[in-house]
Amino acid sequence: MTNIDVTDEFEIRLLYARYARAIDEGDGEAWAACYTSDGTYWSSTFGTRTGRPALRDFAVNHCQEWHDQGIRTQHWISQTLLEPAPWGIAARTYVLLMGTTAAGPPTAMLQTEYHDQLVREDGSWRLHRRESHAQCSLNLPPTVDS
């Protein structure tokens, strides 16, 4: 097995940080830019989006739906494993989606695992395909109205 270059690993970890912050902040342009131009996000919870326009719209609307309910989210990404693949790099990583409201403490909303296909496009690592395999049902935090 060939090792992953430390510079590539660092760039991918930065990509994951930008990805998480962009979706949590509703920055659709930044979130879509984490994907290749024909990239796909598939989620067992939230469906499938392909191409940057659809990805951008999903990120904006997804974040707005949480904000409309008074929920602020944070995607916690850890235990990332990177493996060389014919197309670039295959990755698997654990994700914990946390949510907070004015009504209570942080709530673990979703535990999932990402399965990624990463490729170089325009000199940068990007997600060509991300699959989000939820390991539980969505659990919303308490709101002021509940």
Secondary structure, 3 states (H helix, E strand, C coil): CCCCCHHHHHHHHHHHHHHHHHHHHCCHHHHHCCEEEEEEEEECCCEEEECHHHHHHHHHHHHHHHHHCCCEEEEEEEEEEEEEECCEEEEEEEEEEEEEECCEEEEEEEEEEEEEEEEEECCEEEEEEEEEEECCCCCCCCCCCC
